[in-house]
């Protein structure tokens, strides 16, 4: 915070005139870019005008939910949760070395740091649906494609957050281990891991929470789980069954978020 240069003695302002003009100019640039983007999209307002009527018609077809169908989606929902769990564990195993070479204070050289950065960016830039399509083509439909899609999507997320935690560790601990003749493995086990353990637990649970939803989405391309049932119900115009599935997904997502929040509070 700086005092304004052009104010009277004893009068204080957070920003001087130059900074206020700069901030105002940035706001105008953002607003201009937003308006330009909206106009470039060529939104058809006729669909917006009829949207309330269409939504009311859709909910009329969906309500009431098909309670008898609930028993049929228990196994696919459990399958979705299992995909999220195994996919998260696999992502952790793959992301750990990526995080190590991505962190500036642990990477062996610039080449490995660049490699880690590329892996992180590549994993995060490709949506889970695309990963799902790729693995469905390679391995066929089923849970294996879903597990790999969730895992490869999660590598960049986990590695990026872990690398940032590694960069924030206390260097004195690692230097002390090296000074006593410890190997790089000793430094990792006794110097780095204890410092990032709470963050590792929190990131893992948080990513599992996200992956429960990711596993639902990947089912749309045949990668197993409740998404397959949802896609089939939509294709068959069984809107009451669709509502049943959506309610089940909502319950599982709320439960996973509650578990995630509880665990992250405990590991702080």
Secondary structure, DSSP 4 states (H G I P E B T S, - for coil): ----TTSPTT---SS-HHHHHHHHHHHHHHHHHHHHHHHHHT--HHHHHHHHHHHHHHHHHHPSP-GGGGGGGHHHHHHHHHHHHHHHHHHHHHHHHHHHHHSTTT-SSHHHHHHHHHHHHHHHHS-HHHHHHHHHHHH-SSHHHHHHHHHHHHHHHHHHHHHHHHHTS-HHHHHHHHHTT--HHHIIIIIIHHHHHHHHHHHHHHHHHHHHHHHHHHGGGT-SSHHHHHHHHHHTT-HHHHHHHHHHHHHHHHHHHHHHHHHHHHT-
